Amino acid sequence: MSEVLTKARARNVFYGGSLFFAAVFVAMVAQSHHFIVSSSTASQPLTDQVILGKQVWEENSCINCHTLHGEGAYFAPELGNVMTRWGVADDPEGAYQILDGWIQAQPSGIAGRRQMPHFTLTEEQTRGLAEFLRWADHTDLQSWPPTDAG
């Protein structure tokens, strides 16, 4: 015996399915919100200097050459962990000094060589950029990208 799907049954299936998937969607949004709020990836506070550094990063289009946690161009080195590589991830003054020295020491005008443009940054801007890179260095990437453990 085959049952006929009447208009009333079709409507009930539609409304029932819609309610079920709406409830699943709301539950997933709530779970995602809880996860994001309870497990922030930023281990350092977002200070005024970090915000200034992000503005310097954007105004000078650093991402056009550098990557930051894999996002950006691959023309110049990755800067997501540069402060750790330089050994100054936990030293704000050391981070500023080494970044300022590195920027000032960049050669320019050498034909056939990749080179960083010379930016005229104030001390405050350079300190902000150093703090932004320190902040990015302390970001919890939650084991991303995966590495070959073998």
DSSP file (Angstrom, degrees, kcal/mol; ACC not computed):
  #  RESIDUE AA STRUCTURE BP1 BP2  ACC     N-H-->O    O-->H-N    N-H-->O    O-->H-N    TCO  KAPPA ALPHA  PHI   PSI    X-CA   Y-CA   Z-CA
    1    1 A M              0   0    0      0, 0.0     2,-0.4     0, 0.0     0, 0.0   0.000 360.0 360.0 360.0 120.7    0.0    0.0    0.0
    2    2 A S        -     0   0    0      0, 0.0     2,-0.3     0, 0.0     0, 0.0  -0.787 360.0-136.0 -97.5 137.8    1.6    3.3   -1.0
    3    3 A E        -     0   0    0     -2,-0.4     2,-0.4     3,-0.0     0, 0.0  -0.700  15.3-129.8 -92.9 144.8    0.7    6.4    0.8
    4    4 A V        -     0   0    0     -2,-0.3     2,-1.1     1,-0.0     5,-0.1  -0.768  14.5-129.4 -94.7 134.3    0.0    9.5   -1.1
    5    5 A L        -     0   0    0     -2,-0.4     2,-0.1     4,-0.1    -1,-0.0  -0.721  32.6-162.8 -84.5 103.9    1.8   12.7   -0.1
    6    6 A T     >  -     0   0    0     -2,-1.1     4,-2.7     1,-0.1     5,-0.2  -0.305  33.2-103.9 -81.4 170.0   -1.0   15.2    0.3
    7    7 A K  H  > S+     0   0    0      1,-0.2     4,-2.4     2,-0.2     5,-0.2   0.890 123.1  52.3 -60.2 -39.0   -0.6   18.9    0.4
    8    8 A A  H  > S+     0   0    0      2,-0.2     4,-2.2     1,-0.2    -1,-0.2   0.913 111.6  45.3 -64.8 -43.2   -1.1   18.9    4.2
    9    9 A R  H  > S+     0   0    0      2,-0.2     4,-2.6     1,-0.2     5,-0.2   0.910 112.4  51.2 -67.3 -41.6    1.6   16.2    4.7
   10   10 A A  H  X S+     0   0    0     -4,-2.7     4,-2.4     1,-0.2    -2,-0.2   0.912 110.9  48.9 -61.1 -42.7    4.0   18.0    2.3
   11   11 A R  H  X S+     0   0    0     -4,-2.4     4,-2.9     2,-0.2     5,-0.3   0.916 111.4  49.4 -63.2 -43.0    3.4   21.3    4.3
   12   12 A N  H  X S+     0   0    0     -4,-2.2     4,-2.8     2,-0.2     5,-0.2   0.891 111.2  49.3 -64.1 -40.2    4.0   19.4    7.6
   13   13 A V  H  X S+     0   0    0     -4,-2.6     4,-2.7     2,-0.2     5,-0.3   0.919 112.9  48.2 -63.6 -43.4    7.2   17.9    6.3
   14   14 A F  H  X S+     0   0    0     -4,-2.4     4,-2.6    -5,-0.2    -2,-0.2   0.959 116.3  41.2 -62.3 -51.7    8.4   21.3    5.1
   15   15 A Y  H  X S+     0   0    0     -4,-2.9     4,-2.6     2,-0.2     5,-0.2   0.909 116.7  49.2 -65.1 -41.9    7.6   23.1    8.3
   16   16 A G  H  X S+     0   0    0     -4,-2.8     4,-2.4    -5,-0.3    -1,-0.2   0.931 114.2  44.8 -63.3 -45.6    9.0   20.2   10.5
   17   17 A G  H  X S+     0   0    0     -4,-2.7     4,-2.6    -5,-0.2     5,-0.2   0.900 112.8  51.5 -65.1 -40.9   12.2   20.0    8.5
   18   18 A S  H  X S+     0   0    0     -4,-2.6     4,-2.2    -5,-0.3    -2,-0.2   0.926 111.9  46.5 -61.9 -45.1   12.6   23.8    8.5
   19   19 A L  H  X S+     0   0    0     -4,-2.6     4,-2.4     2,-0.2    -2,-0.2   0.914 112.3  51.2 -63.2 -42.9   12.1   23.9   12.3
   20   20 A F  H  X S+     0   0    0     -4,-2.4     4,-2.2    -5,-0.2    -2,-0.2   0.951 114.1  42.0 -60.6 -49.8   14.6   21.0   12.8
   21   21 A F  H  X S+     0   0    0     -4,-2.6     4,-2.4     1,-0.2    -1,-0.2   0.816 112.1  54.9 -71.5 -29.1   17.3   22.6   10.6
   22   22 A A  H  X S+     0   0    0     -4,-2.2     4,-2.5    -5,-0.2    -1,-0.2   0.908 109.3  48.5 -65.1 -40.9   16.7   26.0   12.2
   23   23 A A  H  X S+     0   0    0     -4,-2.4     4,-2.3     2,-0.2    -2,-0.2   0.906 111.4  49.5 -65.3 -41.1   17.2   24.5   15.6
   24   24 A V  H  X S+     0   0    0     -4,-2.2     4,-2.2     2,-0.2    -2,-0.2   0.917 111.4  50.0 -62.5 -42.5   20.4   22.8   14.4
   25   25 A F  H  X S+     0   0    0     -4,-2.4     4,-2.5     2,-0.2    -2,-0.2   0.929 110.7  48.3 -61.6 -47.1   21.6   26.1   13.0
   26   26 A V  H  X S+     0   0    0     -4,-2.5     4,-2.5     1,-0.2    -1,-0.2   0.901 111.6  50.7 -60.9 -41.7   20.9   28.0   16.2
   27   27 A A  H  X S+     0   0    0     -4,-2.3     4,-2.3     1,-0.2    -1,-0.2   0.895 111.1  48.2 -64.1 -39.7   22.7   25.3   18.2
   28   28 A M  H  X S+     0   0    0     -4,-2.2     4,-2.6     2,-0.2    -2,-0.2   0.889 111.3  50.0 -69.1 -38.8   25.8   25.5   15.9
   29   29 A V  H  X S+     0   0    0     -4,-2.5     4,-2.8     2,-0.2    -2,-0.2   0.929 111.7  48.6 -63.2 -44.7   25.9   29.3   16.2
   30   30 A A  H  X S+     0   0    0     -4,-2.5     4,-2.4     2,-0.2    -2,-0.2   0.912 112.9  47.8 -62.2 -42.8   25.7   29.1   20.0
   31   31 A Q  H  X S+     0   0    0     -4,-2.3     4,-2.4     2,-0.2    -1,-0.2   0.915 113.1  48.0 -65.1 -42.8   28.4   26.5   20.1
   32   32 A S  H  X S+     0   0    0     -4,-2.6     4,-2.7     2,-0.2     5,-0.2   0.920 111.7  49.8 -63.9 -43.7   30.6   28.5   17.8
   33   33 A H  H  X S+     0   0    0     -4,-2.8     4,-2.6     1,-0.2     5,-0.2   0.922 111.5  48.9 -60.9 -44.5   30.1   31.7   19.8
   34   34 A H  H  X S+     0   0    0     -4,-2.4     4,-2.6    -5,-0.2     5,-0.2   0.917 112.5  48.5 -61.5 -43.3   30.9   29.9   23.0
   35   35 A F  H  X S+     0   0    0     -4,-2.4     4,-1.7     2,-0.2    -2,-0.2   0.920 113.2  46.6 -63.6 -44.4   34.1   28.5   21.4
   36   36 A I  H  < S+     0   0    0     -4,-2.7    -2,-0.2     1,-0.2    -1,-0.2   0.917 116.8  43.5 -65.6 -43.8   35.2   31.9   20.1
   37   37 A V  H  < S+     0   0    0     -4,-2.6     3,-0.5    -5,-0.2    -2,-0.2   0.895 117.9  43.7 -69.6 -40.4   34.6   33.7   23.3
   38   38 A S  H  < S+     0   0    0     -4,-2.6    -1,-0.2    -5,-0.2    -2,-0.2   0.704 119.4  40.0 -82.5 -19.0   36.1   31.1   25.6
   39   39 A S  S  < S-     0   0    0     -4,-1.7    -1,-0.2    -5,-0.2    -2,-0.1  -0.489  73.9-178.7-130.8  65.7   39.2   30.4   23.6
   40   40 A S        -     0   0    0     -3,-0.5    -3,-0.1    -2,-0.2    -4,-0.0  -0.344  24.1-144.5 -62.1 142.8   40.5   33.6   22.2
   41   41 A T  S    S+     0   0    0     -5,-0.1    99,-3.6    98,-0.1     2,-0.7   0.597  77.1  91.2 -85.2 -10.8   43.6   33.2   20.0
   42   42 A A  B     +A  139   0A   0     97,-0.2    97,-0.2     1,-0.2    -2,-0.1  -0.763  47.9 178.5 -89.6 115.0   45.1   36.5   21.3
   43   43 A S        +     0   0    0     -2,-0.7    -1,-0.2    95,-0.6    96,-0.1   0.567  69.1  57.3 -91.0  -8.9   47.3   35.9   24.3
   44   44 A Q  S    S-     0   0    0     91,-0.2     2,-0.0     1,-0.0    94,-0.0  -0.902  94.6-102.2-118.1 150.5   48.3   39.5   24.5
   45   45 A P        -     0   0    0      0, 0.0     2,-1.3     0, 0.0     5,-0.1  -0.306  31.5-112.5 -69.0 154.6   45.9   42.5   24.9
   46   46 A L        -     0   0    0     -4,-0.1     2,-0.1     4,-0.1    86,-0.0  -0.725  49.4-177.0 -87.8  91.4   45.1   44.7   21.9
   47   47 A T     >  -     0   0    0     -2,-1.3     4,-2.2     1,-0.1     5,-0.2  -0.275  42.4-102.4 -87.1 172.2   46.8   47.9   23.1
   48   48 A D  H  > S+     0   0    0      1,-0.2     4,-2.4     2,-0.2     5,-0.1   0.864 123.5  53.5 -61.4 -36.0   46.9   51.3   21.4
   49   49 A Q  H  > S+     0   0    0      2,-0.2     4,-2.6     1,-0.2    83,-0.3   0.897 107.5  49.7 -67.3 -39.1   50.4   50.5   20.2
   50   50 A V  H  > S+     0   0    0      2,-0.2     4,-2.3     1,-0.2    -2,-0.2   0.918 111.6  49.1 -64.1 -42.3   49.3   47.3   18.6
   51   51 A I  H  X S+     0   0    0     -4,-2.2     4,-2.0     2,-0.2    -2,-0.2   0.913 111.2  49.4 -63.1 -43.0   46.5   49.1   16.9
   52   52 A L  H  X S+     0   0    0     -4,-2.4     4,-2.5     1,-0.2    -2,-0.2   0.923 110.2  51.6 -60.1 -44.3   48.9   51.8   15.7
   53   53 A G  H  X S+     0   0    0     -4,-2.6     4,-2.5    75,-0.4    -2,-0.2   0.877 107.8  51.4 -61.7 -38.7   51.2   49.1   14.4
   54   54 A K  H  X S+     0   0    0     -4,-2.3     4,-2.3     2,-0.2    -1,-0.2   0.888 109.6  50.7 -64.7 -38.5   48.4   47.4   12.5
   55   55 A Q  H  X S+     0   0    0     -4,-2.0     4,-3.2     2,-0.2     5,-0.2   0.913 110.5  48.5 -65.1 -41.7   47.6   50.8   10.9
   56   56 A V  H  X S+     0   0    0     -4,-2.5     4,-2.0     2,-0.2    -2,-0.2   0.921 110.6  52.6 -61.6 -43.6   51.3   51.2    9.9
   57   57 A W  H  <>S+     0   0    0     -4,-2.5     5,-2.2     1,-0.2     6,-0.4   0.913 115.9  39.7 -56.7 -45.9   51.2   47.7    8.5
   58   58 A E  H ><5S+     0   0    0     -4,-2.3     3,-1.2     3,-0.2    -2,-0.2   0.910 113.1  52.5 -74.4 -43.1   48.1   48.5    6.4
   59   59 A E  H 3<5S+     0   0    0     -4,-3.2    -2,-0.2     1,-0.3    -1,-0.2   0.836 114.5  43.0 -63.5 -32.7   49.1   52.0    5.3
   60   60 A N  T 3<5S-     0   0    0     -4,-2.0    -1,-0.3    -5,-0.2    -2,-0.2   0.353 106.6-128.3 -96.0   5.9   52.4   50.8    4.0
   61   61 A S  T X 5 +     0   0    0     -3,-1.2     3,-1.9     1,-0.1     4,-0.3   0.868  44.8 165.1  52.2  44.1   50.9   47.7    2.4
   62   62 A C  G >>< +     0   0    0     -5,-2.2     4,-2.9     1,-0.3     3,-1.6   0.821  68.2  65.6 -59.2 -31.1   53.3   45.4    4.0
   63   63 A I  G 34 S+     0   0    0     -6,-0.4    10,-2.0     1,-0.3    -1,-0.3   0.632  83.5  75.4 -69.8 -12.4   51.1   42.4    3.1
   64   64 A N  G <4 S+     0   0    0     -3,-1.9    -1,-0.3     8,-0.2    -2,-0.2   0.739 118.4  13.1 -69.6 -20.7   51.8   43.1   -0.6
   65   65 A C  T <4 S+     0   0    0     -3,-1.6    11,-2.8    -4,-0.3    10,-0.9   0.690 124.3  56.9-118.2 -42.3   55.3   41.6    0.0
   66   66 A H     <  -     0   0    0     -4,-2.9     7,-0.9     9,-0.2     2,-0.3  -0.559  68.3-136.0 -95.1 155.6   55.2   39.8    3.4
   67   67 A T  E     -Bc  72  78B   0     10,-0.5    12,-2.9     9,-0.3     2,-0.4  -0.812   7.5-158.3-102.5 153.0   52.9   37.1    4.7
   68   68 A L  E >  S-B   71   0B   0      3,-2.3     3,-1.2    -2,-0.3    10,-0.1  -0.931  83.4 -20.8-131.4 106.8   51.5   37.2    8.2
   69   69 A H  T 3  S-     0   0    0     -2,-0.4     3,-0.1     1,-0.2    -1,-0.1   0.867 130.2 -50.7  56.9  39.4   50.5   33.7    9.3
   70   70 A G  T 3  S+     0   0    0      1,-0.2     2,-0.5     3,-0.1    -1,-0.2   0.367 114.0 115.7  86.4  -4.7   50.4   32.6    5.7
   71   71 A E  E <   +B   68   0B   0     -3,-1.2    -3,-2.3     2,-0.0     2,-0.3  -0.859  60.0  29.0-100.9 129.8   48.2   35.4    4.4
   72   72 A G  E    S-B   67   0B   0     -2,-0.5    -5,-0.2    -5,-0.2    -8,-0.2  -0.808  98.7 -27.2 125.0-165.4   49.7   37.8    1.9
   73   73 A A        -     0   0    0    -10,-2.0     3,-0.2    -7,-0.9    -8,-0.1  -0.441  40.7-141.3 -85.8 159.8   52.3   37.8   -0.7
   74   74 A Y  S    S+     0   0    0      1,-0.2    -8,-0.1    -2,-0.1    -9,-0.1  -0.008  75.4 100.5-109.4  28.0   55.3   35.4   -0.8
   75   75 A F  S    S+     0   0    0    -10,-0.9    -9,-0.2   -11,-0.2    -1,-0.2   0.858  88.2  27.2 -78.8 -37.3   57.8   37.9   -2.1
   76   76 A A  S    S-     0   0    0    -11,-2.8    -9,-0.3    -3,-0.2     3,-0.1  -0.710 104.3 -64.2-122.8 171.6   59.4   38.7    1.3
   77   77 A P        -     0   0    0      0, 0.0   -10,-0.5     0, 0.0     2,-0.2  -0.095  52.7-100.0 -61.0 152.8   59.7   36.7    4.5
   78   78 A E  B     -c   67   0B   0    -12,-0.2   -10,-0.2     1,-0.1     3,-0.1  -0.507  32.2-168.8 -64.9 134.3   56.9   35.5    6.7
   79   79 A L    >   +     0   0    0    -12,-2.9     3,-0.9    -2,-0.2     4,-0.3   0.353  59.5  98.2-112.8   4.9   56.5   37.9    9.7
   80   80 A G  T 3  S+     0   0    0    -13,-0.3    59,-0.2     1,-0.2    -1,-0.1   0.799 104.1  19.1 -63.8 -28.4   54.0   36.0   11.9
   81   81 A N  T 3> S+     0   0    0     -3,-0.1     4,-2.3     1,-0.1     3,-0.3   0.045  86.9 120.1-128.3  25.9   56.9   34.6   14.0
   82   82 A V  H <> S+     0   0    0     -3,-0.9     4,-2.2     1,-0.2     6,-0.2   0.860  73.9  55.5 -63.2 -35.7   59.7   37.1   13.2
   83   83 A M  H  >>S+     0   0    0     -4,-0.3     5,-2.6    50,-0.3     6,-0.7   0.862 108.9  47.4 -68.3 -33.8   60.0   38.2   16.8
   84   84 A T  H >45S+     0   0    0     -3,-0.3     3,-0.8     4,-0.2    -1,-0.2   0.918 111.3  51.1 -68.6 -43.2   60.6   34.7   18.0
   85   85 A R  H 3<5S+     0   0    0     -4,-2.3    -2,-0.2     1,-0.3    -1,-0.2   0.865 112.9  46.1 -61.7 -34.9   63.1   34.1   15.2
   86   86 A W  H 3<5S-     0   0    0     -4,-2.2    -1,-0.3    -5,-0.2    -2,-0.2   0.566 113.5-121.5 -83.3  -9.0   64.9   37.3   16.3
   87   87 A G  T <<5S+     0   0    0     -3,-0.8    -3,-0.2    -4,-0.5     3,-0.1   0.714  87.5  99.9  79.3  21.4   64.7   36.2   20.0
   88   88 A V    > < +     0   0    0     -5,-2.6     3,-1.5    -6,-0.2     7,-0.3   0.061  32.4 120.9-126.3  25.3   62.8   39.3   21.1
   89   89 A A  T 3  S+     0   0    0     -6,-0.7    -5,-0.1     1,-0.3    -1,-0.1   0.780  87.3  35.5 -62.6 -26.7   59.2   38.0   21.4
   90   90 A D  T 3  S+     0   0    0     -7,-0.2    -1,-0.3     1,-0.1    -2,-0.1   0.184 104.4  79.3-111.8  16.8   59.0   38.9   25.1
   91   91 A D    <>  -     0   0    0     -3,-1.5     4,-2.9     1,-0.1     5,-0.2  -0.840  53.0-174.2-128.9  93.9   61.1   42.1   25.0
   92   92 A P  H  > S+     0   0    0      0, 0.0     4,-2.2     0, 0.0    -1,-0.1   0.897  88.4  45.1 -56.4 -43.7   59.3   45.2   23.8
   93   93 A E  H  > S+     0   0    0      2,-0.2     4,-2.6     1,-0.2     5,-0.2   0.918 114.5  48.2 -68.2 -42.4   62.4   47.4   23.8
   94   94 A G  H  > S+     0   0    0      2,-0.2     4,-2.6     1,-0.2     5,-0.3   0.881 110.0  53.3 -63.2 -38.1   64.5   44.8   22.1
   95   95 A A  H  X S+     0   0    0     -4,-2.9     4,-2.2    -7,-0.3     5,-0.2   0.921 110.9  46.5 -63.1 -43.7   61.8   44.2   19.5
   96   96 A Y  H  X S+     0   0    0     -4,-2.2     4,-3.0    -5,-0.2     5,-0.3   0.950 113.7  48.1 -62.3 -48.6   61.7   47.9   18.7
   97   97 A Q  H  X S+     0   0    0     -4,-2.6     4,-2.5     1,-0.2     5,-0.2   0.913 114.3  44.0 -62.2 -44.3   65.5   48.2   18.5
   98   98 A I  H  X S+     0   0    0     -4,-2.6     4,-2.3     2,-0.2    -1,-0.2   0.895 115.8  47.8 -71.4 -37.2   66.1   45.2   16.3
   99   99 A L  H  X S+     0   0    0     -4,-2.2     4,-2.8    -5,-0.3     5,-0.2   0.931 113.3  47.9 -66.3 -44.5   63.2   46.2   14.0
  100  100 A D  H  X S+     0   0    0     -4,-3.0     4,-2.4    -5,-0.2    -2,-0.2   0.931 114.1  46.8 -61.5 -45.4   64.3   49.8   13.7
  101  101 A G  H  X S+     0   0    0     -4,-2.5     4,-1.7    -5,-0.3    -1,-0.2   0.892 112.5  50.0 -62.9 -39.5   67.9   48.7   13.0
  102  102 A W  H  X S+     0   0    0     -4,-2.3     4,-0.5     2,-0.2    -2,-0.2   0.924 111.6  47.4 -66.8 -44.0   66.7   46.1   10.4
  103  103 A I  H >< S+     0   0    0     -4,-2.8     3,-1.0     1,-0.2    -2,-0.2   0.921 113.8  48.0 -62.7 -43.5   64.5   48.7    8.6
  104  104 A Q  H 3< S+     0   0    0     -4,-2.4    -1,-0.2     1,-0.2    -2,-0.2   0.808 109.3  54.3 -67.2 -28.9   67.4   51.3    8.6
  105  105 A A  H 3< S+     0   0    0     -4,-1.7    -1,-0.2    -5,-0.2    -2,-0.2   0.507  77.4 119.7 -85.7  -3.8   69.9   48.7    7.3
  106  106 A Q    <<  -     0   0    0     -3,-1.0     2,-0.1    -4,-0.5     9,-0.1  -0.439  62.4-131.2 -66.5 126.6   67.8   47.6    4.2
  107  107 A P        -     0   0    0      0, 0.0     2,-0.3     0, 0.0     9,-0.3  -0.380  25.8-171.1 -72.9 156.0   69.8   48.3    1.1
  108  108 A S        +     0   0    0      7,-0.1     3,-0.1     1,-0.1     8,-0.0  -0.981  56.8  36.5-143.5 157.2   68.1   50.1   -1.8
  109  109 A G  S    S+     0   0    0     -2,-0.3     2,-0.7     1,-0.2    -1,-0.1   0.645  70.6 138.4  79.2  14.9   69.0   50.9   -5.4
  110  110 A I    >   -     0   0    0      3,-0.1     3,-1.3    -3,-0.0    -1,-0.2  -0.843  52.4-129.7 -95.8 114.7   70.8   47.6   -6.0
  111  111 A A  T 3  S+     0   0    0     -2,-0.7     3,-0.1     1,-0.2    -3,-0.0  -0.323  85.5  14.8 -64.9 139.8   69.8   46.4   -9.5
  112  112 A G  T 3  S+     0   0    0      1,-0.2     2,-0.4    -2,-0.0    -1,-0.2   0.574 101.7 109.4  77.9   9.3   68.5   42.8   -9.8
  113  113 A R  S <  S-     0   0    0     -3,-1.3     2,-0.3     2,-0.0    -1,-0.2  -0.951  72.3-119.4-121.4 136.9   68.0   42.3   -6.0
  114  114 A R        +     0   0    0     -2,-0.4     2,-0.4    -3,-0.1    -3,-0.0  -0.564  46.2 175.2 -67.0 133.4   64.8   42.0   -4.1
  115  115 A Q        -     0   0    0     -2,-0.3    -7,-0.1    -9,-0.1     3,-0.0  -0.998  33.6-116.3-147.0 149.4   64.7   44.9   -1.7
  116  116 A M        -     0   0    0     -2,-0.4     3,-0.0    -9,-0.3    -2,-0.0  -0.637  39.2-112.0 -81.4 136.0   62.4   46.5    0.8
  117  117 A P        -     0   0    0      0, 0.0     2,-0.7     0, 0.0    -1,-0.1  -0.318  34.4-107.3 -62.2 151.9   61.3   50.0    0.1
  118  118 A H        -     0   0    0     -3,-0.0     2,-0.4     2,-0.0   -14,-0.1  -0.745  38.0-162.8 -84.5 115.8   62.7   52.6    2.4
  119  119 A F        -     0   0    0     -2,-0.7     2,-1.2   -16,-0.1   -59,-0.0  -0.817  16.6-139.7 -99.8 138.3   59.9   53.8    4.7
  120  120 A T        +     0   0    0     -2,-0.4     2,-0.3     0, 0.0    -2,-0.0  -0.744  37.4 170.3 -96.4  87.6   60.2   57.0    6.6
  121  121 A L        -     0   0    0     -2,-1.2     2,-0.1     1,-0.0    -2,-0.0  -0.761  30.6-126.0-100.9 144.1   58.6   55.9    9.9
  122  122 A T     >  -     0   0    0     -2,-0.3     4,-2.5     1,-0.1     5,-0.2  -0.351  32.0-105.5 -75.2 166.8   58.6   57.8   13.1
  123  123 A E  H  > S+     0   0    0      1,-0.2     4,-2.7     2,-0.2     5,-0.2   0.908 123.4  52.7 -59.1 -41.4   59.9   56.2   16.3
  124  124 A E  H  > S+     0   0    0      1,-0.2     4,-2.4     2,-0.2    -1,-0.2   0.905 109.8  47.8 -62.5 -41.9   56.2   55.9   17.5
  125  125 A Q  H  > S+     0   0    0      2,-0.2     4,-2.7     1,-0.2    -1,-0.2   0.905 112.4  48.6 -65.9 -41.2   55.2   54.2   14.3
  126  126 A T  H  X S+     0   0    0     -4,-2.5     4,-2.5     2,-0.2    -2,-0.2   0.905 111.6  49.6 -66.3 -40.6   58.2   51.8   14.4
  127  127 A R  H  X S+     0   0    0     -4,-2.7     4,-2.4     2,-0.2    -2,-0.2   0.910 111.9  49.5 -62.0 -41.5   57.4   51.0   18.1
  128  128 A G  H  X S+     0   0    0     -4,-2.4     4,-2.6     2,-0.2   -75,-0.4   0.920 110.7  48.9 -62.8 -43.8   53.8   50.3   17.1
  129  129 A L  H  X S+     0   0    0     -4,-2.7     4,-2.5     2,-0.2    -2,-0.2   0.902 110.7  51.0 -62.9 -41.2   54.8   48.1   14.2
  130  130 A A  H  X S+     0   0    0     -4,-2.5     4,-2.2     1,-0.2    -1,-0.2   0.912 111.4  47.8 -61.9 -41.9   57.1   46.2   16.6
  131  131 A E  H  X S+     0   0    0     -4,-2.4     4,-2.8     2,-0.2    -2,-0.2   0.886 110.4  51.7 -67.0 -38.4   54.3   45.7   19.1
  132  132 A F  H  X S+     0   0    0     -4,-2.6     4,-2.7   -83,-0.3    -2,-0.2   0.924 111.7  46.4 -62.7 -43.8   51.9   44.6   16.3
  133  133 A L  H  X S+     0   0    0     -4,-2.5     4,-1.9     2,-0.2   -50,-0.3   0.860 112.5  50.2 -68.5 -34.4   54.5   42.0   15.2
  134  134 A R  H  X S+     0   0    0     -4,-2.2     4,-1.4     2,-0.2    -2,-0.2   0.920 111.4  49.2 -64.8 -43.1   55.0   40.9   18.8
  135  135 A W  H  < S+     0   0    0     -4,-2.8     3,-0.4     1,-0.2   -92,-0.3   0.925 112.1  47.5 -61.7 -45.2   51.2   40.6   19.2
  136  136 A A  H >< S+     0   0    0     -4,-2.7     3,-1.2     1,-0.2    -1,-0.2   0.863 107.4  57.6 -63.2 -35.8   51.0   38.5   16.0
  137  137 A D  H 3< S+     0   0    0     -4,-1.9    -1,-0.2     1,-0.3    -2,-0.2   0.815 106.3  49.2 -64.6 -30.6   53.9   36.4   17.2
  138  138 A H  T 3< S+     0   0    0     -4,-1.4   -95,-0.6    -3,-0.4    -1,-0.3   0.365  82.1 123.7 -91.8   5.0   51.9   35.5   20.4
  139  139 A T  B <   -A   42   0A   0     -3,-1.2     2,-0.8   -59,-0.2   -97,-0.2  -0.479  66.5-125.6 -68.4 132.5   48.7   34.6   18.5
  140  140 A D        -     0   0    0    -99,-3.6    -1,-0.1    -2,-0.2    -2,-0.1  -0.714  24.3-172.6 -78.9 109.4   47.6   31.0   19.2
  141  141 A L    >   -     0   0    0     -2,-0.8     3,-0.8     3,-0.1    -1,-0.2   0.385  35.1-126.2 -87.0   4.0   47.3   29.4   15.8
  142  142 A Q  T 3  S-     0   0    0      1,-0.3    -2,-0.1  -101,-0.1  -101,-0.0   0.906  71.5 -50.0  50.9  50.4   45.7   26.3   17.3
  143  143 A S  T 3  S+     0   0    0      1,-0.2    -1,-0.3     2,-0.1     4,-0.1   0.736  95.2 174.9  63.6  27.2   48.3   24.0   15.6
  144  144 A W    <   +     0   0    0     -3,-0.8    -1,-0.2     2,-0.1    -3,-0.1  -0.927  53.4  37.2-109.8 138.3   47.8   25.5   12.2
  145  145 A P  S    S-     0   0    0      0, 0.0    -1,-0.1     0, 0.0    -2,-0.1   0.590  94.2-127.0 -78.7 155.5   49.4   24.9    9.8
  146  146 A P        -     0   0    0      0, 0.0     2,-0.3     0, 0.0    -2,-0.1  -0.348  24.2-150.9 -65.9 147.5   49.8   21.2   10.3
  147  147 A T        -     0   0    0     -4,-0.1     2,-0.8    -3,-0.0     3,-0.0  -0.864  24.0-103.2-119.3 155.5   53.3   19.9   10.2
  148  148 A D        -     0   0    0     -2,-0.3     0, 0.0     1,-0.2     0, 0.0  -0.677  32.2-173.4 -77.5 110.0   54.6   16.5    9.2
  149  149 A A              0   0    0     -2,-0.8    -1,-0.2     1,-0.2     0, 0.0   0.563 360.0 360.0 -81.0  -8.7   55.4   14.8   12.5
  150  150 A G              0   0    0     -3,-0.0    -1,-0.2     0, 0.0    -2,-0.1   0.457 360.0 360.0 -87.4 360.0   57.0   11.8   10.8
